[in-house]
């Protein structure tokens, strides 16, 4: 697999289109941090890290849907920085997603964080994905 973060995002996207409640994803440290951000911002219901499943572990993510309309909480989840074309930004030029309604997940020198957290701490980094 050449791009594990794109695989992570695609598994979430496909599970939501198939109306699944839970999705299993092979774990890595950056995927765990991205999952924590998605939970903190209310895009997923819950998550669980399973270490004993295989060597690298597994992430079980409970997806979030609207109670009446059954529409997913994540309207769009898009990979920005790809292995063939990395996208970086400094602290002054951090992108805004849907004029501040969505989030951009960045990989900075101080860890994986959202665009608002990176701006508050004054750090830039690689723009991993947009979520709204």
N, CA, C and O atoms as CSV, one atom per row, in Angstrom:
chain,resi,resn,atom,element,x,y,z
A,1,UNK,N,N,0.844,-1.177,0.000
A,1,UNK,CA,C,0.000,0.000,0.000
A,1,UNK,C,C,0.893,1.246,0.000
A,1,UNK,O,O,1.761,1.392,0.860
A,2,UNK,N,N,0.680,2.120,-0.946
A,2,UNK,CA,C,1.547,3.294,-1.055
A,2,UNK,C,C,1.062,4.474,-0.224
A,2,UNK,O,O,1.869,5.307,0.188
A,3,UNK,N,N,-0.241,4.560,0.029
A,3,UNK,CA,C,-0.768,5.697,0.787
A,3,UNK,C,C,-1.768,5.214,1.831
A,3,UNK,O,O,-2.962,5.126,1.547
A,4,UNK,N,N,-1.291,4.898,3.045
A,4,UNK,CA,C,-2.196,4.370,4.069
A,4,UNK,C,C,-3.237,5.375,4.561
A,4,UNK,O,O,-4.319,4.974,4.991
A,5,UNK,N,N,-2.928,6.680,4.505
A,5,UNK,CA,C,-3.905,7.681,4.959
A,5,UNK,C,C,-5.066,7.754,3.964
A,5,UNK,O,O,-6.220,7.884,4.371
A,6,UNK,N,N,-4.772,7.673,2.674
A,6,UNK,CA,C,-5.838,7.651,1.666
A,6,UNK,C,C,-6.703,6.403,1.837
A,6,UNK,O,O,-7.917,6.464,1.648
A,7,UNK,N,N,-6.087,5.267,2.195
A,7,UNK,CA,C,-6.838,4.045,2.452
A,7,UNK,C,C,-7.756,4.220,3.656
A,7,UNK,O,O,-8.901,3.768,3.634
A,8,UNK,N,N,-7.261,4.872,4.708
A,8,UNK,CA,C,-8.047,5.170,5.911
A,8,UNK,C,C,-9.289,5.993,5.549
A,8,UNK,O,O,-10.401,5.665,5.964
A,9,UNK,N,N,-9.089,7.061,4.776
A,9,UNK,CA,C,-10.195,7.932,4.391
A,9,UNK,C,C,-11.184,7.218,3.471
A,9,UNK,O,O,-12.395,7.403,3.591
A,10,UNK,N,N,-10.666,6.407,2.560
A,10,UNK,CA,C,-11.522,5.687,1.618
A,10,UNK,C,C,-12.365,4.638,2.325
A,10,UNK,O,O,-13.523,4.431,1.963
A,11,UNK,N,N,-11.799,3.970,3.334
A,11,UNK,CA,C,-12.579,2.981,4.086
A,11,UNK,C,C,-13.739,3.645,4.824
A,11,UNK,O,O,-14.839,3.094,4.878
A,12,UNK,N,N,-13.497,4.823,5.391
A,12,UNK,CA,C,-14.575,5.551,6.069
A,12,UNK,C,C,-15.632,5.979,5.062
A,12,UNK,O,O,-16.829,5.820,5.306
A,13,UNK,N,N,-15.189,6.524,3.925
A,13,UNK,CA,C,-16.107,6.985,2.877
A,13,UNK,C,C,-16.962,5.833,2.356
A,13,UNK,O,O,-18.175,5.984,2.210
A,14,UNK,N,N,-16.341,4.679,2.073
A,14,UNK,CA,C,-17.073,3.531,1.532
A,14,UNK,C,C,-18.047,2.949,2.550
A,14,UNK,O,O,-19.153,2.545,2.191
A,15,UNK,N,N,-17.638,2.906,3.824
A,15,UNK,CA,C,-18.518,2.368,4.861
A,15,UNK,C,C,-19.749,3.250,5.036
A,15,UNK,O,O,-20.847,2.749,5.278
A,16,UNK,N,N,-19.566,4.559,4.915
A,16,UNK,CA,C,-20.723,5.451,5.034
A,16,UNK,C,C,-21.662,5.311,3.847
A,16,UNK,O,O,-22.879,5.373,4.015
A,17,UNK,N,N,-21.121,5.125,2.656
A,17,UNK,CA,C,-21.987,4.943,1.484
A,17,UNK,C,C,-22.769,3.639,1.575
A,17,UNK,O,O,-23.890,3.548,1.074
A,18,UNK,N,N,-22.178,2.623,2.217
A,18,UNK,CA,C,-22.857,1.335,2.383
A,18,UNK,C,C,-23.702,1.298,3.653
A,18,UNK,O,O,-24.283,0.263,3.980
A,19,UNK,N,N,-23.776,2.438,4.383
A,19,UNK,CA,C,-24.571,2.574,5.609
A,19,UNK,C,C,-24.135,1.604,6.711
A,19,UNK,O,O,-24.972,1.124,7.476
A,20,UNK,N,N,-22.844,1.315,6.797
A,20,UNK,CA,C,-22.336,0.455,7.853
A,20,UNK,C,C,-22.292,1.230,9.170
A,20,UNK,O,O,-22.130,2.451,9.176
A,21,UNK,N,N,-22.436,0.523,10.263
A,21,UNK,CA,C,-22.348,1.146,11.588
A,21,UNK,C,C,-20.901,1.226,12.056
A,21,UNK,O,O,-20.502,2.211,12.678
A,22,UNK,N,N,-20.106,0.186,11.758
A,22,UNK,CA,C,-18.725,0.089,12.251
A,22,UNK,C,C,-17.814,-0.231,11.078
A,22,UNK,O,O,-18.183,-0.982,10.175
A,23,UNK,N,N,-16.615,0.349,11.101
A,23,UNK,CA,C,-15.614,0.058,10.079
A,23,UNK,C,C,-14.300,-0.304,10.779
A,23,UNK,O,O,-13.914,0.333,11.759
A,24,UNK,N,N,-13.614,-1.342,10.261
A,24,UNK,CA,C,-12.317,-1.761,10.791
A,24,UNK,C,C,-11.220,-1.243,9.880
A,24,UNK,O,O,-11.297,-1.372,8.658
A,25,UNK,N,N,-10.189,-0.650,10.492
A,25,UNK,CA,C,-9.086,-0.070,9.729
A,25,UNK,C,C,-7.776,-0.507,10.379
A,25,UNK,O,O,-7.665,-0.457,11.604
A,26,UNK,N,N,-6.778,-0.935,9.600
A,26,UNK,CA,C,-5.467,-1.233,10.188
A,26,UNK,C,C,-4.876,0.021,10.835
A,26,UNK,O,O,-4.955,1.114,10.274
A,27,UNK,N,N,-4.293,-0.146,11.999
A,27,UNK,CA,C,-3.868,1.006,12.798
A,27,UNK,C,C,-2.446,1.462,12.463
A,27,UNK,O,O,-1.602,0.683,12.020
A,28,UNK,N,N,-2.221,2.742,12.690
A,28,UNK,CA,C,-0.885,3.333,12.733
A,28,UNK,C,C,-1.021,4.550,13.650
A,28,UNK,O,O,-2.135,4.959,13.976
A,29,UNK,N,N,0.086,5.117,14.058
A,29,UNK,CA,C,0.025,6.234,15.008
A,29,UNK,C,C,-0.691,7.441,14.414
A,29,UNK,O,O,-1.476,8.091,15.104
A,30,UNK,N,N,-0.434,7.751,13.145
A,30,UNK,CA,C,-1.064,8.932,12.537
A,30,UNK,C,C,-2.562,8.705,12.343
A,30,UNK,O,O,-3.348,9.642,12.476
A,31,UNK,N,N,-2.966,7.467,12.028
A,31,UNK,CA,C,-4.391,7.158,11.881
A,31,UNK,C,C,-5.095,7.244,13.235
A,31,UNK,O,O,-6.244,7.680,13.306
A,32,UNK,N,N,-4.419,6.834,14.304
A,32,UNK,CA,C,-5.001,6.939,15.649
A,32,UNK,C,C,-5.242,8.400,16.013
A,32,UNK,O,O,-6.288,8.738,16.567
A,33,UNK,N,N,-4.280,9.266,15.704
A,33,UNK,CA,C,-4.436,10.690,16.013
A,33,UNK,C,C,-5.553,11.314,15.179
A,33,UNK,O,O,-6.320,12.135,15.683
A,34,UNK,N,N,-5.648,10.927,13.898
A,34,UNK,CA,C,-6.721,11.440,13.049
A,34,UNK,C,C,-8.086,10.979,13.566
A,34,UNK,O,O,-9.052,11.741,13.527
A,35,UNK,N,N,-8.168,9.738,14.050
A,35,UNK,CA,C,-9.409,9.211,14.599
A,35,UNK,C,C,-9.819,9.992,15.843
A,35,UNK,O,O,-10.998,10.296,16.023
A,36,UNK,N,N,-8.856,10.317,16.699
A,36,UNK,CA,C,-9.152,11.104,17.907
A,36,UNK,C,C,-9.701,12.479,17.535
A,36,UNK,O,O,-10.631,12.972,18.173
A,37,UNK,N,N,-9.125,13.097,16.502
A,37,UNK,CA,C,-9.602,14.410,16.053
A,37,UNK,C,C,-11.032,14.300,15.525
A,37,UNK,O,O,-11.873,15.142,15.840
A,38,UNK,N,N,-11.316,13.265,14.723
A,38,UNK,CA,C,-12.670,13.083,14.191
A,38,UNK,C,C,-13.688,12.889,15.315
A,38,UNK,O,O,-14.816,13.372,15.217
A,39,UNK,N,N,-13.299,12.187,16.377
A,39,UNK,CA,C,-14.195,11.996,17.523
A,39,UNK,C,C,-14.384,13.308,18.280
A,39,UNK,O,O,-15.508,13.647,18.650
A,40,UNK,N,N,-13.295,14.053,18.517
A,40,UNK,CA,C,-13.391,15.319,19.264
A,40,UNK,C,C,-14.268,16.334,18.544
A,40,UNK,O,O,-14.986,17.098,19.189
A,41,UNK,N,N,-14.219,16.352,17.222
A,41,UNK,CA,C,-14.990,17.320,16.448
A,41,UNK,C,C,-16.400,16.829,16.119
A,41,UNK,O,O,-17.162,17.552,15.478
A,42,UNK,N,N,-16.760,15.620,16.543
A,42,UNK,CA,C,-18.132,15.140,16.397
A,42,UNK,C,C,-18.457,14.507,15.056
A,42,UNK,O,O,-19.632,14.407,14.703
A,43,UNK,N,N,-17.464,14.078,14.301
A,43,UNK,CA,C,-17.735,13.463,12.996
A,43,UNK,C,C,-17.983,11.954,13.102
A,43,UNK,O,O,-18.587,11.366,12.205
A,44,UNK,N,N,-17.523,11.324,14.188
A,44,UNK,CA,C,-17.779,9.905,14.412
A,44,UNK,C,C,-18.334,9.726,15.819
A,44,UNK,O,O,-18.123,10.573,16.687
A,45,UNK,N,N,-19.046,8.618,16.043
A,45,UNK,CA,C,-19.620,8.356,17.366
A,45,UNK,C,C,-18.554,7.967,18.377
A,45,UNK,O,O,-18.436,8.583,19.436
A,46,UNK,N,N,-17.780,6.941,18.043
A,46,UNK,CA,C,-16.791,6.428,18.975
A,46,UNK,C,C,-15.730,5.647,18.212
A,46,UNK,O,O,-15.870,5.388,17.017
A,47,UNK,N,N,-14.674,5.278,18.916
A,47,UNK,CA,C,-13.620,4.470,18.321
A,47,UNK,C,C,-13.021,3.573,19.388
A,47,UNK,O,O,-13.174,3.823,20.584
A,48,UNK,N,N,-12.339,2.528,18.946
A,48,UNK,CA,C,-11.690,1.603,19.862
A,48,UNK,C,C,-10.425,1.095,19.199
A,48,UNK,O,O,-10.449,0.674,18.042
A,49,UNK,N,N,-9.315,1.132,19.933
A,49,UNK,CA,C,-8.052,0.613,19.430
A,49,UNK,C,C,-7.879,-0.815,19.924
A,49,UNK,O,O,-7.899,-1.068,21.128
A,50,UNK,N,N,-7.708,-1.754,18.986
A,50,UNK,CA,C,-7.495,-3.158,19.339
A,50,UNK,C,C,-6.061,-3.516,18.999
A,50,UNK,O,O,-5.664,-3.472,17.835
A,51,UNK,N,N,-5.293,-3.867,20.002
A,51,UNK,CA,C,-3.869,-4.161,19.800
A,51,UNK,C,C,-3.611,-5.634,19.509
A,51,UNK,O,O,-2.614,-5.966,18.869
A,52,UNK,N,N,-4.495,-6.528,19.970
A,52,UNK,CA,C,-4.203,-7.954,19.876
A,52,UNK,C,C,-4.654,-8.596,18.560
A,52,UNK,O,O,-4.438,-9.792,18.362
A,53,UNK,N,N,-5.266,-7.843,17.672
A,53,UNK,CA,C,-5.810,-8.419,16.438
A,53,UNK,C,C,-4.685,-8.876,15.506
A,53,UNK,O,O,-4.673,-10.034,15.090
A,54,UNK,N,N,-3.770,-8.019,15.179
A,54,UNK,CA,C,-2.612,-8.401,14.374
A,54,UNK,C,C,-1.411,-7.601,14.860
A,54,UNK,O,O,-1.494,-6.927,15.886
A,55,UNK,N,N,-0.322,-7.665,14.154
A,55,UNK,CA,C,0.911,-7.033,14.624
A,55,UNK,C,C,0.751,-5.529,14.814
A,55,UNK,O,O,1.214,-4.977,15.811
A,56,UNK,N,N,0.097,-4.864,13.862
A,56,UNK,CA,C,-0.012,-3.403,13.956
A,56,UNK,C,C,-1.262,-2.939,14.689
A,56,UNK,O,O,-1.356,-1.764,15.045
A,57,UNK,N,N,-2.212,-3.814,14.922
A,57,UNK,CA,C,-3.428,-3.431,15.621
A,57,UNK,C,C,-4.525,-3.017,14.652
A,57,UNK,O,O,-4.328,-2.988,13.438
A,58,UNK,N,N,-5.682,-2.700,15.214
A,58,UNK,CA,C,-6.863,-2.343,14.430
A,58,UNK,C,C,-7.553,-1.159,15.083
A,58,UNK,O,O,-7.454,-0.964,16.295
A,59,UNK,N,N,-8.246,-0.377,14.286
A,59,UNK,CA,C,-9.080,0.704,14.791
A,59,UNK,C,C,-10.511,0.373,14.390
A,59,UNK,O,O,-10.805,0.210,13.206
A,60,UNK,N,N,-11.406,0.274,15.376
A,60,UNK,CA,C,-12.831,0.099,15.097
A,60,UNK,C,C,-13.484,1.457,15.279
A,60,UNK,O,O,-13.426,2.043,16.360
A,61,UNK,N,N,-14.111,1.957,14.211
A,61,UNK,CA,C,-14.750,3.267,14.249
A,61,UNK,C,C,-16.257,3.085,14.097
A,61,UNK,O,O,-16.726,2.469,13.140
A,62,UNK,N,N,-17.016,3.635,15.065
A,62,UNK,CA,C,-18.479,3.643,14.981
A,62,UNK,C,C,-18.882,4.929,14.267
A,62,UNK,O,O,-18.650,6.027,14.774
A,63,UNK,N,N,-19.481,4.788,13.098
A,63,UNK,CA,C,-19.838,5.943,12.280
A,63,UNK,C,C,-21.097,6.620,12.809
A,63,UNK,O,O,-21.936,5.986,13.448
A,64,UNK,N,N,-21.214,7.909,12.534
A,64,UNK,CA,C,-22.309,8.719,13.057
A,64,UNK,C,C,-23.260,9.089,11.918
A,64,UNK,O,O,-22.834,9.532,10.851
A,65,UNK,N,N,-24.565,8.896,12.170
A,65,UNK,CA,C,-25.607,9.231,11.205
A,65,UNK,C,C,-26.666,10.093,11.890
A,65,UNK,O,O,-26.818,10.044,13.111
A,66,UNK,N,N,-27.397,10.881,11.100
A,66,UNK,CA,C,-28.510,11.667,11.633
A,66,UNK,C,C,-29.626,10.706,12.038
A,66,UNK,O,O,-29.931,9.778,11.289
A,67,UNK,N,N,-30.253,10.910,13.223
A,67,UNK,CA,C,-31.244,9.937,13.705
A,67,UNK,C,C,-32.459,9.745,12.792
A,67,UNK,O,O,-32.918,8.616,12.623
A,68,UNK,N,N,-32.991,10.823,12.198
A,68,UNK,CA,C,-34.196,10.676,11.378
A,68,UNK,C,C,-33.879,10.447,9.901
A,68,UNK,O,O,-34.425,9.535,9.279
A,69,UNK,N,N,-32.997,11.273,9.344
A,69,UNK,CA,C,-32.749,11.203,7.901
A,69,UNK,C,C,-31.715,10.154,7.528
A,69,UNK,O,O,-31.593,9.805,6.354
A,70,UNK,N,N,-30.972,9.645,8.496
A,70,UNK,CA,C,-29.930,8.623,8.277
A,70,UNK,C,C,-28.817,9.096,7.347
A,70,UNK,O,O,-28.153,8.275,6.714
A,71,UNK,N,N,-28.605,10.408,7.259
A,71,UNK,CA,C,-27.486,10.915,6.464
A,71,UNK,C,C,-26.222,10.899,7.317
A,71,UNK,O,O,-26.290,11.150,8.520
A,72,UNK,N,N,-25.068,10.607,6.714
A,72,UNK,CA,C,-23.833,10.547,7.496
A,72,UNK,C,C,-23.411,11.924,8.004
A,72,UNK,O,O,-23.716,12.947,7.390
A,73,UNK,N,N,-22.707,11.932,9.130
A,73,UNK,CA,C,-22.215,13.182,9.713
A,73,UNK,C,C,-21.104,13.774,8.855
A,73,UNK,O,O,-20.950,14.994,8.799
A,74,UNK,N,N,-20.335,12.927,8.192
A,74,UNK,CA,C,-19.262,13.397,7.314
A,74,UNK,C,C,-19.833,13.532,5.907
A,74,UNK,O,O,-20.154,12.531,5.265
A,75,UNK,N,N,-19.960,14.758,5.432
A,75,UNK,CA,C,-20.456,14.988,4.072
A,75,UNK,C,C,-19.356,14.699,3.052
A,75,UNK,O,O,-19.604,14.098,2.007
A,76,UNK,N,N,-18.136,15.137,3.373
A,76,UNK,CA,C,-17.019,14.925,2.466
A,76,UNK,C,C,-15.749,14.761,3.288
A,76,UNK,O,O,-15.532,15.478,4.265
A,77,UNK,N,N,-14.916,13.815,2.884
A,77,UNK,CA,C,-13.619,13.614,3.512
A,77,UNK,C,C,-12.626,13.423,2.369
A,77,UNK,O,O,-12.693,12.432,1.642
A,78,UNK,N,N,-11.706,14.374,2.212
A,78,UNK,CA,C,-10.887,14.448,1.001
A,78,UNK,C,C,-9.407,14.525,1.350
A,78,UNK,O,O,-8.997,15.322,2.194
A,79,UNK,N,N,-8.624,13.704,0.702
A,79,UNK,CA,C,-7.169,13.708,0.877
A,79,UNK,C,C,-6.592,14.888,0.121
A,79,UNK,O,O,-6.947,15.108,-1.037
A,80,UNK,N,N,-5.704,15.659,0.753
A,80,UNK,CA,C,-5.118,16.835,0.117
A,80,UNK,C,C,-3.684,16.549,-0.298
A,80,UNK,O,O,-3.358,16.615,-1.483
A,81,UNK,N,N,-2.827,16.234,0.658
A,81,UNK,CA,C,-1.424,15.979,0.379
A,81,UNK,C,C,-1.254,14.513,0.005
A,81,UNK,O,O,-1.587,13.625,0.790
A,82,UNK,N,N,-0.742,14.262,-1.184
A,82,UNK,CA,C,-0.587,12.903,-1.684
A,82,UNK,C,C,0.902,12.556,-1.744
A,82,UNK,O,O,1.738,13.459,-1.706
A,83,UNK,N,N,1.254,11.268,-1.838
A,83,UNK,CA,C,2.680,10.922,-1.922
A,83,UNK,C,C,3.368,11.527,-3.138
A,83,UNK,O,O,4.561,11.824,-3.082
A,84,UNK,N,N,2.641,11.714,-4.232
A,84,UNK,CA,C,3.243,12.293,-5.426
A,84,UNK,C,C,3.328,13.799,-5.400
A,84,UNK,O,O,4.148,14.386,-6.106
A,85,UNK,N,N,2.489,14.441,-4.593
A,85,UNK,CA,C,2.474,15.902,-4.505
A,85,UNK,C,C,2.094,16.307,-3.084
A,85,UNK,O,O,0.916,16.380,-2.732
A,86,UNK,N,N,3.107,16.564,-2.289
A,86,UNK,CA,C,2.880,16.956,-0.895
A,86,UNK,C,C,2.421,18.409,-0.837
A,86,UNK,O,O,2.917,19.252,-1.585
A,87,UNK,N,N,1.473,18.700,0.052
A,87,UNK,CA,C,0.961,20.054,0.226
A,87,UNK,C,C,1.308,20.536,1.633
A,87,UNK,O,O,0.849,19.968,2.624
A,88,UNK,N,N,2.115,21.579,1.709
A,88,UNK,CA,C,2.514,22.156,2.988
A,88,UNK,C,C,1.983,23.575,3.091
A,88,UNK,O,O,1.730,24.230,2.079
A,89,UNK,N,N,1.817,24.045,4.325
A,89,UNK,CA,C,1.401,25.423,4.545
A,89,UNK,C,C,2.116,25.942,5.789
A,89,UNK,O,O,2.417,25.183,6.711
A,90,UNK,N,N,2.382,27.244,5.800
A,90,UNK,CA,C,2.961,27.833,7.002
A,90,UNK,C,C,1.836,28.340,7.895
A,90,UNK,O,O,0.662,28.243,7.538
A,91,UNK,N,N,2.193,28.876,9.046
A,91,UNK,CA,C,1.175,29.241,10.035
A,91,UNK,C,C,0.285,30.391,9.571
A,91,UNK,O,O,-0.838,30.533,10.056
A,92,UNK,N,N,0.771,31.215,8.638
A,92,UNK,CA,C,-0.048,32.339,8.152
A,92,UNK,C,C,-1.006,31.920,7.040
A,92,UNK,O,O,-2.011,32.595,6.815
A,93,UNK,N,N,-0.720,30.832,6.346
A,93,UNK,CA,C,-1.523,30.431,5.182
A,93,UNK,C,C,-2.225,29.093,5.379
A,93,UNK,O,O,-2.316,28.304,4.439
A,94,UNK,N,N,-2.719,28.825,6.577
A,94,UNK,CA,C,-3.436,27.583,6.830
A,94,UNK,C,C,-4.802,27.671,6.151
A,94,UNK,O,O,-5.521,28.651,6.347
A,95,UNK,N,N,-5.177,26.657,5.349
A,95,UNK,CA,C,-6.436,26.737,4.602
A,95,UNK,C,C,-7.657,26.654,5.505
A,95,UNK,O,O,-7.648,25.974,6.530
A,96,UNK,N,N,-8.719,27.370,5.098
A,96,UNK,CA,C,-10.009,27.300,5.790
A,96,UNK,C,C,-10.941,26.426,4.965
A,96,UNK,O,O,-11.041,26.592,3.750
A,97,UNK,N,N,-11.614,25.505,5.618
A,97,UNK,CA,C,-12.513,24.586,4.935
A,97,UNK,C,C,-13.944,25.073,5.124
A,97,UNK,O,O,-14.401,25.223,6.257
A,98,UNK,N,N,-14.653,25.321,4.034
A,98,UNK,CA,C,-16.030,25.822,4.045
A,98,UNK,C,C,-16.163,27.057,4.927
A,98,UNK,O,O,-17.106,27.184,5.707
A,99,UNK,N,N,-15.209,27.956,4.790
A,99,UNK,CA,C,-15.183,29.223,5.530
A,99,UNK,C,C,-15.236,29.013,7.041
A,99,UNK,O,O,-15.859,29.791,7.764
A,100,UNK,N,N,-14.570,27.944,7.514
A,100,UNK,CA,C,-14.491,27.679,8.948
A,100,UNK,C,C,-15.485,26.653,9.457
A,100,UNK,O,O,-15.418,26.281,10.629
A,101,UNK,N,N,-16.411,26.176,8.622
A,101,UNK,CA,C,-17.385,25.175,9.065
A,101,UNK,C,C,-16.798,23.769,9.093
A,101,UNK,O,O,-17.193,22.952,9.925
A,102,UNK,N,N,-15.857,23.475,8.192
A,102,UNK,CA,C,-15.190,22.184,8.182
A,102,UNK,C,C,-13.846,22.282,8.871
A,102,UNK,O,O,-13.479,23.333,9.395
A,103,UNK,N,N,-13.110,21.171,8.866
A,103,UNK,CA,C,-11.777,21.180,9.463
A,103,UNK,C,C,-10.757,20.664,8.455
A,103,UNK,O,O,-11.071,19.850,7.587
A,104,UNK,N,N,-9.544,21.151,8.590
A,104,UNK,CA,C,-8.397,20.608,7.867
A,104,UNK,C,C,-7.524,19.937,8.913
A,104,UNK,O,O,-7.242,20.530,9.954
A,105,UNK,N,N,-7.094,18.715,8.655
A,105,UNK,CA,C,-6.215,17.996,9.580
A,105,UNK,C,C,-4.793,18.153,9.065
A,105,UNK,O,O,-4.494,17.830,7.915
A,106,UNK,N,N,-3.916,18.656,9.940
A,106,UNK,CA,C,-2.522,18.919,9.576
A,106,UNK,C,C,-1.583,18.048,10.398
A,106,UNK,O,O,-1.857,17.731,11.556
A,107,UNK,N,N,-0.478,17.671,9.781
A,107,UNK,CA,C,0.605,16.995,10.486
A,107,UNK,C,C,1.691,18.032,10.706
A,107,UNK,O,O,2.361,18.443,9.759
A,108,UNK,N,N,1.869,18.460,11.956
A,108,UNK,CA,C,2.822,19.518,12.274
A,108,UNK,C,C,3.981,18.958,13.083
A,108,UNK,O,O,4.020,17.770,13.403
A,109,UNK,N,N,4.918,19.830,13.405
A,109,UNK,CA,C,6.046,19.419,14.236
A,109,UNK,C,C,5.611,19.162,15.677
A,109,UNK,O,O,6.336,18.526,16.443
A,110,UNK,N,N,4.434,19.653,16.044
A,110,UNK,CA,C,3.905,19.438,17.396
A,110,UNK,C,C,2.815,18.372,17.412
A,110,UNK,O,O,2.061,18.283,18.381
A,111,UNK,N,N,2.718,17.566,16.368
A,111,UNK,CA,C,1.744,16.484,16.306
A,111,UNK,C,C,0.648,16.750,15.296
A,111,UNK,O,O,0.640,17.779,14.620
A,112,UNK,N,N,-0.277,15.808,15.203
A,112,UNK,CA,C,-1.404,15.923,14.283
A,112,UNK,C,C,-2.475,16.769,14.959
A,112,UNK,O,O,-2.856,16.498,16.098
A,113,UNK,N,N,-2.966,17.801,14.257
A,113,UNK,CA,C,-3.966,18.704,14.839
A,113,UNK,C,C,-4.823,19.319,13.751
A,113,UNK,O,O,-4.546,19.172,12.561
A,114,UNK,N,N,-5.877,20.014,14.182
A,114,UNK,CA,C,-6.763,20.682,13.240
A,114,UNK,C,C,-6.163,22.024,12.826
A,114,UNK,O,O,-5.167,22.483,13.384
A,115,UNK,N,N,-6.801,22.635,11.830
A,115,UNK,CA,C,-6.310,23.917,11.331
A,115,UNK,C,C,-6.402,25.010,12.389
A,115,UNK,O,O,-5.503,25.846,12.484
A,116,UNK,N,N,-7.454,25.022,13.177
A,116,UNK,CA,C,-7.621,26.054,14.209
A,116,UNK,C,C,-6.590,25.912,15.326
A,116,UNK,O,O,-6.065,26.909,15.822
A,117,UNK,N,N,-6.301,24.661,15.724
A,117,UNK,CA,C,-5.280,24.425,16.752
A,117,UNK,C,C,-3.900,24.833,16.256
A,117,UNK,O,O,-3.116,25.420,17.001
A,118,UNK,N,N,-3.603,24.522,14.993
A,118,UNK,CA,C,-2.299,24.880,14.431
A,118,UNK,C,C,-2.148,26.394,14.352
A,118,UNK,O,O,-1.070,26.927,14.614
A,119,UNK,N,N,-3.215,27.080,13.997
A,119,UNK,CA,C,-3.160,28.535,13.922
A,119,UNK,C,C,-2.957,29.147,15.305
A,119,UNK,O,O,-2.216,30.118,15.458
A,120,UNK,N,N,-3.621,28.574,16.314
A,120,UNK,CA,C,-3.481,29.080,17.679
A,120,UNK,C,C,-2.062,28.874,18.210
A,120,UNK,O,O,-1.543,29.710,18.950
A,121,UNK,N,N,-1.435,27.751,17.827
A,121,UNK,CA,C,-0.078,27.468,18.297
A,121,UNK,C,C,0.982,28.096,17.399
A,121,UNK,O,O,2.163,28.099,17.745
A,122,UNK,N,N,0.575,28.626,16.253
A,122,UNK,CA,C,1.512,29.288,15.350
A,122,UNK,C,C,2.440,28.342,14.620
A,122,UNK,O,O,3.605,28.668,14.391
A,123,UNK,N,N,1.935,27.162,14.248
A,123,UNK,CA,C,2.745,26.198,13.496
A,123,UNK,C,C,2.052,25.853,12.188
A,123,UNK,O,O,0.827,25.912,12.085
A,124,UNK,N,N,2.839,25.496,11.206
A,124,UNK,CA,C,2.333,25.020,9.925
A,124,UNK,C,C,2.725,23.571,9.760
A,124,UNK,O,O,3.291,22.970,10.674
A,125,UNK,N,N,2.429,23.002,8.605
A,125,UNK,CA,C,2.791,21.613,8.360
A,125,UNK,C,C,2.138,21.084,7.107
A,125,UNK,O,O,1.686,21.842,6.249
A,126,UNK,N,N,2.095,19.760,7.018
A,126,UNK,CA,C,1.514,19.093,5.857
A,126,UNK,C,C,0.003,18.987,6.029
A,126,UNK,O,O,-0.472,18.512,7.061
A,127,UNK,N,N,-0.748,19.422,5.035
A,127,UNK,CA,C,-2.213,19.352,5.075
A,127,UNK,C,C,-2.615,17.942,4.646
A,127,UNK,O,O,-2.490,17.586,3.475
A,128,UNK,N,N,-3.102,17.138,5.605
A,128,UNK,CA,C,-3.439,15.747,5.318
A,128,UNK,C,C,-4.782,15.613,4.619
A,128,UNK,O,O,-4.875,14.957,3.582
A,129,UNK,N,N,-5.842,16.236,5.181
A,129,UNK,CA,C,-7.167,16.080,4.581
A,129,UNK,C,C,-8.114,17.184,5.011
A,129,UNK,O,O,-7.867,17.897,5.983
A,130,UNK,N,N,-9.204,17.311,4.265
A,130,UNK,CA,C,-10.303,18.205,4.593
A,130,UNK,C,C,-11.505,17.348,4.987
A,130,UNK,O,O,-11.786,16.334,4.348
A,131,UNK,N,N,-12.218,17.761,6.049
A,131,UNK,CA,C,-13.401,17.049,6.494
A,131,UNK,C,C,-14.513,18.060,6.712
A,131,UNK,O,O,-14.312,19.073,7.382
A,132,UNK,N,N,-15.684,17.790,6.150
A,132,UNK,CA,C,-16.873,18.601,6.429
A,132,UNK,C,C,-18.106,17.794,6.179
A,132,UNK,O,O,-19.217,18.294,6.355
